[in-house]
Amino acid sequence: MTGSGAHEAGMEVGSSALRDAVVEMTHAQGEGASSRAEGASVVVSRRTDFLRVSPRADGGLDLTFSYPSGAPVHPRLEPQPDGTHLVRVSASDVDADLLALEPLIEAAYAQNG
């Protein structure tokens, strides 16, 4: 993260270990990623916003990706009317989901930098 203020703001939005793990994965991609809290969500950006991590009532997460150069082919990506792509993450499949999400996070990070 680009500043402790952004990190602290993100940590105040609920206490979801899965959300925090996803946000940390984005920052592991390289320099320049920052995050900010927007309501119950955390938005991650580089030059532009590339990921919104939103909690669901069932304890899972909705991940909304921005792919300005085109979304990767992935069965879990659901195109949205605003041009973004949604992935629903179940709270019960944390480990498997984090591994599956890494290429999607990498692509969004690369396209928004």
Secondary structure, 3 states (H helix, E strand, C coil): CCCHHHHHHHHHCCCCHHHHHHHHHHHCCCCCCEEEEECCEEEEECCCEEEEEEECCCCCEEEEECCCCCCCCCCCCEECCCCCEEEEECHHHHHHHHHHHHHHHHHHHHHCC
